[in-house]
Amino acid sequence: MLAYTRVIGGGESDTITFSTAKLKKGEDYTFFCSFPGHWAIMRGKFFFG
């Protein structure tokens, strides 16, 4: 786990900031919502290039 947010409600937002020092260039990294049942549609990937 690189970062997380508090649980937020509908219409709310949050922001995260984290160090990229341990990420490997050229790799994909997955992010997702860990709230029960949400991970199936609330997920994605970012590319560290």
Distance bins in CASP14 RR format, pairs under 12 A and 6 or more apart:
PFRMAT RR
TARGET T0000
AUTHOR 0000-0000-0000
RMODE 2
METHOD distances of the structure
MODEL  1
1 16 0 0 0 0 0 1 0 0 0 0 0
1 18 0 0 0 0 1 0 0 0 0 0 0
1 22 0 0 0 0 0 1 0 0 0 0 0
1 29 0 0 0 0 0 1 0 0 0 0 0
1 30 0 0 0 0 0 1 0 0 0 0 0
1 31 0 0 0 0 0 1 0 0 0 0 0
1 32 0 0 0 0 0 1 0 0 0 0 0
1 34 0 0 0 0 1 0 0 0 0 0 0
2 16 0 0 0 0 1 0 0 0 0 0 0
2 17 0 0 0 0 0 1 0 0 0 0 0
2 18 1 0 1 0 0 0 0 0 0 0 0
2 19 0 0 0 0 1 0 0 0 0 0 0
2 20 0 0 0 0 1 0 0 0 0 0 0
2 21 0 0 0 0 0 1 0 0 0 0 0
2 22 1 0 0 1 0 0 0 0 0 0 0
2 23 1 0 0 1 0 0 0 0 0 0 0
2 29 1 0 0 1 0 0 0 0 0 0 0
2 30 0 0 0 0 0 1 0 0 0 0 0
2 31 0 0 0 0 1 0 0 0 0 0 0
2 46 0 0 0 0 0 1 0 0 0 0 0
2 48 0 0 0 0 0 1 0 0 0 0 0
3 14 0 0 0 0 0 1 0 0 0 0 0
3 15 0 0 0 0 0 1 0 0 0 0 0
3 16 1 0 1 0 0 0 0 0 0 0 0
3 17 1 0 0 1 0 0 0 0 0 0 0
3 18 1 0 1 0 0 0 0 0 0 0 0
3 19 0 0 0 0 1 0 0 0 0 0 0
3 20 0 0 0 0 0 1 0 0 0 0 0
3 22 0 0 0 0 0 1 0 0 0 0 0
3 23 0 0 0 0 0 1 0 0 0 0 0
3 29 0 0 0 0 0 1 0 0 0 0 0
3 31 0 0 0 0 1 0 0 0 0 0 0
3 46 0 0 0 0 0 1 0 0 0 0 0
4 14 0 0 0 0 1 0 0 0 0 0 0
4 15 0 0 0 0 0 1 0 0 0 0 0
4 16 1 0 0 1 0 0 0 0 0 0 0
4 17 0 0 0 0 0 1 0 0 0 0 0
4 18 0 0 0 0 1 0 0 0 0 0 0
4 31 0 0 0 0 0 1 0 0 0 0 0
4 32 0 0 0 0 0 1 0 0 0 0 0
4 33 0 0 0 0 0 1 0 0 0 0 0
4 34 1 0 0 1 0 0 0 0 0 0 0
4 35 0 0 0 0 0 1 0 0 0 0 0
5 12 0 0 0 0 1 0 0 0 0 0 0
5 13 0 0 0 0 1 0 0 0 0 0 0
5 14 1 0 1 0 0 0 0 0 0 0 0
5 15 1 0 0 1 0 0 0 0 0 0 0
5 16 1 0 1 0 0 0 0 0 0 0 0
5 17 0 0 0 0 0 1 0 0 0 0 0
5 18 0 0 0 0 0 1 0 0 0 0 0
5 31 0 0 0 0 0 1 0 0 0 0 0
5 33 0 0 0 0 1 0 0 0 0 0 0
5 34 0 0 0 0 0 1 0 0 0 0 0
5 35 0 0 0 0 0 1 0 0 0 0 0
6 12 0 0 0 0 1 0 0 0 0 0 0
6 13 0 0 0 0 0 1 0 0 0 0 0
6 14 1 0 0 1 0 0 0 0 0 0 0
6 15 0 0 0 0 0 1 0 0 0 0 0
6 16 0 0 0 0 0 1 0 0 0 0 0
6 35 0 0 0 0 0 1 0 0 0 0 0
7 14 0 0 0 0 1 0 0 0 0 0 0
7 33 0 0 0 0 1 0 0 0 0 0 0
7 34 0 0 0 0 1 0 0 0 0 0 0
7 35 1 0 0 1 0 0 0 0 0 0 0
7 36 0 0 0 0 0 1 0 0 0 0 0
7 38 0 0 0 0 0 1 0 0 0 0 0
8 14 1 0 1 0 0 0 0 0 0 0 0
8 15 0 0 0 0 0 1 0 0 0 0 0
8 16 0 0 0 0 0 1 0 0 0 0 0
8 33 0 0 0 0 1 0 0 0 0 0 0
8 35 0 0 0 0 1 0 0 0 0 0 0
8 38 0 0 0 0 0 1 0 0 0 0 0
8 42 0 0 0 0 0 1 0 0 0 0 0
9 33 0 0 0 0 0 1 0 0 0 0 0
9 35 0 0 0 0 1 0 0 0 0 0 0
9 38 0 0 0 0 0 1 0 0 0 0 0
10 35 0 0 0 0 0 1 0 0 0 0 0
10 38 0 0 0 0 0 1 0 0 0 0 0
14 33 0 0 0 0 0 1 0 0 0 0 0
16 31 0 0 0 0 1 0 0 0 0 0 0
16 46 0 0 0 0 0 1 0 0 0 0 0
18 29 0 0 0 0 0 1 0 0 0 0 0
18 31 0 0 0 0 0 1 0 0 0 0 0
18 46 0 0 0 0 0 1 0 0 0 0 0
18 48 0 0 0 0 0 1 0 0 0 0 0
19 48 0 0 0 0 0 1 0 0 0 0 0
20 26 0 0 0 0 0 1 0 0 0 0 0
20 27 0 0 0 0 0 1 0 0 0 0 0
20 29 0 0 0 0 1 0 0 0 0 0 0
20 46 0 0 0 0 0 1 0 0 0 0 0
20 47 0 0 0 0 0 1 0 0 0 0 0
20 48 1 0 0 1 0 0 0 0 0 0 0
20 49 0 0 0 0 1 0 0 0 0 0 0
21 48 0 0 0 0 0 1 0 0 0 0 0
22 29 0 0 0 0 0 1 0 0 0 0 0
22 48 0 0 0 0 0 1 0 0 0 0 0
23 29 1 0 0 1 0 0 0 0 0 0 0
23 46 0 0 0 0 1 0 0 0 0 0 0
23 47 0 0 0 0 0 1 0 0 0 0 0
23 48 1 0 1 0 0 0 0 0 0 0 0
23 49 0 0 0 0 1 0 0 0 0 0 0
24 47 0 0 0 0 0 1 0 0 0 0 0
24 48 1 0 0 1 0 0 0 0 0 0 0
24 49 0 0 0 0 1 0 0 0 0 0 0
25 47 0 0 0 0 1 0 0 0 0 0 0
25 48 1 0 0 1 0 0 0 0 0 0 0
25 49 1 0 1 0 0 0 0 0 0 0 0
26 45 0 0 0 0 0 1 0 0 0 0 0
26 46 0 0 0 0 0 1 0 0 0 0 0
26 47 1 0 0 1 0 0 0 0 0 0 0
26 48 1 0 0 1 0 0 0 0 0 0 0
26 49 1 0 1 0 0 0 0 0 0 0 0
27 45 0 0 0 0 1 0 0 0 0 0 0
27 46 0 0 0 0 1 0 0 0 0 0 0
27 47 1 0 0 1 0 0 0 0 0 0 0
27 48 1 0 1 0 0 0 0 0 0 0 0
27 49 0 0 0 0 1 0 0 0 0 0 0
28 44 0 0 0 0 1 0 0 0 0 0 0
28 45 1 0 1 0 0 0 0 0 0 0 0
28 46 1 0 0 1 0 0 0 0 0 0 0
28 47 1 0 1 0 0 0 0 0 0 0 0
28 48 1 0 0 1 0 0 0 0 0 0 0
28 49 0 0 0 0 1 0 0 0 0 0 0
29 43 0 0 0 0 0 1 0 0 0 0 0
29 44 0 0 0 0 1 0 0 0 0 0 0
29 45 1 0 0 1 0 0 0 0 0 0 0
29 46 1 0 1 0 0 0 0 0 0 0 0
29 47 1 0 0 1 0 0 0 0 0 0 0
29 48 1 0 0 1 0 0 0 0 0 0 0
29 49 0 0 0 0 0 1 0 0 0 0 0
30 39 0 0 0 0 0 1 0 0 0 0 0
30 42 0 0 0 0 0 1 0 0 0 0 0
30 43 1 0 0 1 0 0 0 0 0 0 0
30 44 1 0 0 1 0 0 0 0 0 0 0
30 45 1 0 1 0 0 0 0 0 0 0 0
30 46 0 0 0 0 1 0 0 0 0 0 0
30 47 0 0 0 0 0 1 0 0 0 0 0
30 48 0 0 0 0 0 1 0 0 0 0 0
31 39 0 0 0 0 0 1 0 0 0 0 0
31 42 0 0 0 0 1 0 0 0 0 0 0
31 43 1 0 0 1 0 0 0 0 0 0 0
31 44 1 0 1 0 0 0 0 0 0 0 0
31 45 1 0 0 1 0 0 0 0 0 0 0
31 46 1 0 0 1 0 0 0 0 0 0 0
31 47 0 0 0 0 0 1 0 0 0 0 0
32 38 1 0 0 1 0 0 0 0 0 0 0
32 39 1 0 1 0 0 0 0 0 0 0 0
32 40 0 0 0 0 1 0 0 0 0 0 0
32 41 0 0 0 0 1 0 0 0 0 0 0
32 42 1 0 0 1 0 0 0 0 0 0 0
32 43 1 1 0 0 0 0 0 0 0 0 0
32 44 1 0 0 1 0 0 0 0 0 0 0
32 45 0 0 0 0 1 0 0 0 0 0 0
32 46 0 0 0 0 0 1 0 0 0 0 0
33 39 1 0 1 0 0 0 0 0 0 0 0
33 40 0 0 0 0 1 0 0 0 0 0 0
33 41 0 0 0 0 1 0 0 0 0 0 0
33 42 1 1 0 0 0 0 0 0 0 0 0
33 43 1 0 0 1 0 0 0 0 0 0 0
33 44 0 0 0 0 1 0 0 0 0 0 0
34 40 0 0 0 0 0 1 0 0 0 0 0
34 42 0 0 0 0 1 0 0 0 0 0 0
34 43 0 0 0 0 1 0 0 0 0 0 0
35 41 0 0 0 0 0 1 0 0 0 0 0
35 42 1 0 0 1 0 0 0 0 0 0 0
35 43 0 0 0 0 0 1 0 0 0 0 0
36 42 0 0 0 0 0 1 0 0 0 0 0
37 43 0 0 0 0 0 1 0 0 0 0 0
END
